Amino acid sequence: MAKKVDKNPNEMSFLDHLEELRWHLIRSTLAIVIIGCVAFVFSGFVFDTIIFGPSQMDFPTYRFFCRAATFIGIESDFCADKLPFTIQSRTMGGQFSADIWTAIWVGFVVGFPYVLYELWRFISPGLHPNERKHSRGFISVASILFFMGVLFGYYVVAPLSINFLGTYQVSEIVLNEFDLSSYISTVRTSVIACGILFELPIIIYFLTKVGLVTPEILKKYRKIALVIVLILSAVITPPDVTSQIIVAVPVLILYQVSIQISKIVLKRQAKKEMKIKGQGLKKT
């Protein structure tokens, strides 16, 4: 019986790489589907506690802002008993469809570390041993940043958006009766967008590694980055200045951290080049 021989990544053909990628994608998809099935079984908890949590005035974010407003001595909509809107489904399959897609998105969020693991398994064979060593904590750091972004989106961006849009009225004649899909979309966009935004240091790390970004470039275009951050903040938050600033501040902090990460990467690369040159001089 012939033994299966592991292929050297450097000797694999383009089709072999595609086959390898296909299996990584299949395993990632299966993980998302399995977690999604669990979320679908516990859909009551997912919707009542998590999805609809920001629509209730006992949500921790509202209680915090209410206490802050009371401490300062001002009146605030965060101290209201109930948000003045209702959530409804206008189509026959609306609730079932929302349940399915929400379960899939929960599967993606919860299974994000495993998806990163499969991605890392695909790209790591193409790295040098020293690069793999320095990038060993990639999955942990990227997962932590993603979940920090998810929590920020869920506890800050989503409730601020829901409170602002749910209480906004052009006239008392018009009632706020939101469709289920619209409400879920607001929560999902806030959570996923912030999760991706918080991956900025990881993105800058790899862009610096391949030579596309340097600390000088990041500093030079800092003002442009500020404008982009404010635009992104305006997209994922309600159109009020306070919410945009709340979102922009942590992203700008991450941008500053990314500059420091870029510096560290370049210093390591410079040391590595000096070491290689020193070894070459010794041989000669």
C-alpha positions in Angstrom: 0.0 0.0 0.0 1.5 3.3 -1.1 2.2 5.8 1.7 0.7 9.3 1.4 3.5 11.8 0.9 3.0 15.4 2.2 3.7 17.9 -0.5 6.2 20.6 0.1 4.4 24.0 -0.1 7.2 25.4 -2.3 6.7 22.6 -4.8 2.9 22.7 -4.9 1.2 23.7 -8.2 -1.4 26.4 -8.5 -4.2 23.8 -8.6 -2.7 22.1 -5.5 -2.9 25.4 -3.7 -6.5 25.9 -4.8 -7.3 22.4 -3.6 -5.7 23.2 -0.2 -7.6 26.5 0.0 -10.8 24.7 -0.8 -10.5 22.4 2.2 -9.6 25.2 4.5 -12.7 27.1 3.3 -14.9 23.9 3.7 -13.7 23.4 7.3 -14.3 27.1 8.1 -17.8 26.9 6.7 -18.6 23.7 8.5 -17.5 25.3 11.8 -19.7 28.4 11.1 -22.6 26.1 10.2 -22.3 23.9 13.3 -22.1 26.9 15.6 -25.0 28.5 13.7 -27.1 25.3 14.3 -26.5 25.6 18.0 -27.5 29.3 17.9 -30.6 28.3 15.9 -31.6 25.8 18.6 -31.2 28.5 21.3 -32.7 31.2 19.1 -35.0 32.3 22.0 -31.9 33.3 24.1 -30.1 34.8 21.1 -33.0 37.1 20.2 -34.6 37.9 23.5 -31.3 38.5 25.4 -28.7 39.5 22.8 -30.4 40.9 19.7 -33.3 42.7 21.4 -31.2 43.6 24.5 -30.3 47.1 23.1 -34.0 47.8 22.5 -34.8 47.6 26.3 -34.1 50.5 28.6 -32.6 48.2 31.3 -29.7 47.6 28.9 -26.3 48.3 30.7 -25.3 51.1 28.3 -28.6 53.1 28.9 -28.3 52.6 32.7 -24.7 54.0 32.6 -25.6 57.1 30.6 -28.7 57.6 32.7 -26.6 57.6 35.9 -24.1 59.9 34.3 -26.8 62.3 33.3 -28.3 62.2 36.8 -24.9 62.8 38.4 -24.4 65.9 36.2 -28.0 67.0 36.9 -29.5 67.0 33.4 -32.4 65.2 31.9 -31.7 62.5 29.5 -33.7 60.2 27.1 -31.6 57.3 28.5 -33.6 57.5 31.7 -36.9 56.7 29.9 -39.0 53.7 30.8 -39.4 52.4 27.3 -38.1 53.2 23.8 -41.0 54.7 21.7 -40.9 52.1 18.8 -42.1 48.6 18.0 -40.5 45.9 16.0 -42.6 43.9 13.5 -42.3 41.4 10.7 -44.1 42.3 7.4 -43.5 39.2 5.4 -44.6 35.6 5.8 -41.1 34.2 6.0 -39.6 37.2 7.7 -39.1 35.8 11.1 -37.8 32.4 9.9 -35.4 34.1 7.5 -34.2 36.4 10.2 -33.6 33.4 12.5 -31.6 31.5 9.9 -29.3 34.5 8.9 -28.8 35.6 12.5 -27.7 32.1 13.4 -25.2 32.2 10.6 -23.8 35.5 11.7 -23.6 34.3 15.3 -21.7 31.3 13.9 -19.2 33.6 12.1 -18.6 35.8 15.2 -18.2 32.9 17.6 -16.2 30.8 15.1 -13.9 33.7 14.1 -10.8 32.3 15.9 -11.2 29.0 14.1 -11.7 30.8 10.7 -8.4 32.6 11.5 -6.8 29.4 12.4 -7.7 27.8 9.1 -6.5 31.0 7.3 -3.2 30.8 9.2 -2.8 27.1 8.3 -3.0 28.0 4.7 -0.5 30.9 4.6 2.0 29.7 7.3 3.7 27.1 5.1 4.8 29.9 2.8 6.5 31.8 5.6 10.1 31.4 6.7 10.6 29.6 10.1 11.7 32.9 11.7 8.5 34.7 10.4 6.3 31.9 11.7 8.0 32.3 15.1 7.4 36.1 15.3 3.8 35.6 14.1 2.9 32.9 16.5 0.5 35.0 18.5 -1.4 36.1 15.3 -4.6 34.1 16.0 -4.8 35.1 19.7 -4.1 38.8 19.1 -6.4 39.1 16.1 -9.2 37.2 17.9 -8.9 39.5 21.0 -9.0 42.6 18.9 -12.0 41.3 17.0 -14.0 40.4 20.1 -13.0 43.8 21.6 -14.5 45.4 18.5 -17.6 43.2 18.7 -18.2 44.2 22.4 -17.6 47.9 21.6 -20.1 47.7 18.7 -22.7 45.8 20.8 -22.4 47.9 24.0 -21.7 51.3 22.6 -22.4 51.7 18.9 -25.6 49.6 18.6 -27.5 51.0 21.6 -26.5 54.6 20.7 -27.8 54.0 17.1 -31.0 52.3 18.3 -31.7 55.0 20.9 -31.2 57.8 18.5 -33.1 56.4 15.5 -35.8 54.8 17.7 -36.6 58.2 19.4 -36.2 60.4 16.3 -39.5 61.7 14.8 -40.2 64.2 12.1 -43.7 64.5 13.4 -45.8 63.0 16.2 -48.2 61.7 13.5 -45.5 59.3 12.2 -45.0 56.2 14.4 -41.7 54.3 14.6 -42.6 50.8 13.6 -39.4 49.1 12.4 -39.2 46.0 10.4 -37.4 43.1 12.0 -34.8 42.8 9.3 -34.0 46.6 9.6 -33.5 46.3 13.3 -31.2 43.2 13.1 -29.3 44.9 10.3 -28.5 47.9 12.5 -27.2 45.6 15.3 -25.3 43.4 12.9 -23.6 46.3 11.1 -22.6 47.9 14.3 -21.1 44.7 15.7 -19.3 43.3 12.6 -18.1 46.8 11.4 -16.5 47.5 14.8 -15.0 44.0 14.9 -13.3 44.6 11.6 -12.2 48.1 12.4 -10.4 46.9 15.5 -8.3 44.6 13.3 -6.4 47.7 12.1 -3.1 46.9 14.0 -3.0 43.4 12.5 -3.6 44.8 9.0 -0.9 47.4 9.4 1.5 44.7 10.7 1.2 42.6 7.6 1.2 45.7 5.2 4.5 46.8 6.9 5.9 43.2 6.6 5.4 43.3 2.8 6.7 46.8 2.5 3.5 48.6 1.5 3.3 50.7 4.7 5.9 52.5 6.8 5.6 54.7 10.0 6.5 57.7 7.9 3.6 57.1 5.5 1.2 56.5 8.4 2.3 59.8 10.0 2.2 61.7 6.7 -1.4 60.6 6.0 -2.7 60.9 9.5 -5.0 63.8 8.7 -6.5 61.8 5.8 -6.9 58.8 8.1 -8.7 61.1 10.5 -11.2 62.1 7.8 -11.7 58.4 6.7 -12.2 57.4 10.4 -14.9 60.1 10.8 -16.6 59.0 7.6 -16.6 55.4 8.8 -17.9 56.5 12.1 -20.7 58.4 10.4 -21.6 55.3 8.4 -21.9 52.9 11.3 -23.4 55.4 13.9 -26.4 57.7 14.0 -25.8 61.2 12.5 -25.0 63.0 15.8 -21.6 64.3 16.7 -21.4 62.6 20.1 -21.8 59.1 18.7 -19.3 59.7 16.0 -16.7 60.9 18.4 -17.3 57.9 20.7 -16.5 55.6 17.8 -13.7 57.7 16.3 -11.6 57.9 19.5 -10.8 54.2 19.9 -10.1 53.8 16.2 -7.7 56.8 16.2 -6.0 55.2 19.3 -5.7 52.0 17.3 -4.2 54.0 14.4 -1.6 55.4 16.7 -0.8 51.9 18.1 -0.5 50.7 14.5 2.2 53.3 13.9 4.2 51.9 16.8 3.7 48.4 15.5 5.0 49.4 12.1 8.1 50.9 13.8 8.7 47.6 15.7 8.4 45.6 12.5 10.9 47.7 10.6 13.3 47.6 13.5 13.1 43.8 13.6 13.7 43.6 9.8 16.7 46.0 10.1 18.2 43.8 12.9 17.6 40.7 10.8 19.4 42.3 7.7 22.3 43.4 9.9 22.6 39.9 11.3 22.6 38.4 7.8 25.2 40.9 6.6 27.4 40.1 9.7 27.2 36.4 9.0 28.2 37.1 5.4 31.2 39.2 6.4 32.4 36.4 8.8 32.2 33.8 6.0 34.4 36.0 3.7 
